């Protein structure tokens, strides 16, 4: 049986976003696997967990024992389910699935039981500072056969007008909830009137509303027939989702902040959400995501895996393989990668006429050009966009 001989991280930022790739090497010539461990805002901590703790734990182990090795990594530090450790585990876990596929000579979706669909429908994010600008961007995506679109007027939280902030207020991204709600309703009115029922619409509250405001917005949005409303409440306030559900028929998607199965258990088994959209590396990789997909299927909850630019192309490939397979797939988020990403990561899934296609190569079918990746070094810095504040300066969830 092939054994693990080395585990290392490759840090690269071809688009300016810090990506963390894990490479698992084996004692068999040319047999290696790649996984995504991208926690773009704490990359050095993840690198340390992979190289200083997981590598010594796993060198010499049989590459085939993914399930056992996942539990070994998960329990080895005693304390578990945090984002740094989960991302580190994910890097190794995905790499082991990649290796298993290569040994079997099969794409990973075949290891799961095969495809439920040939291509994966996806949504694209659109934001603009004016409603006409928004409509133009949607029209351009429609020409590319993109039918599911997430619309935002301004960025998350909308465009705050002239706020009467207290003197000495800290800099940050300010949100005026009253204006945000009013503008969001105007936006949906405008976009629905323009496109009628031709397109599916998504909107991301990005956890920036109070529970009562989130309920008000979800109710008021009913008439615009959303595909889903994303993260209407912060992770810490999921206890309110049952009440929100009683108030509104707007479909709800949550999950990109989740780390721990305890955070999704009640929402799924009580059918309080329509879509689960975890960030797969954030929950510990492909192994727990596969289990979450199966659990969700039993309760009629569909998948919509988180897929922004701070998921690496390896992570996106894992999202695509799982989405090709799951019967309860709903939609996939897809990032409009720049051309350089297709060069640094040969074998990336391809987009054609509204669908994402994986190639049929064994494993996840994607590689990394390490020499090219070196030309795009990461930058370690403090995160700015997460400094979100109310008009009086109070920090809120970003
Ligand atoms: Mg989101």
Boltz pocket constraint, residues with backbone or C-beta under 6 A from the ligand:
constraints:
  - pocket:
      binder: B
      contacts: [[A, 204], [A, 206], [A, 230], [A, 231], [A, 256]]
      max_distance: 6.0
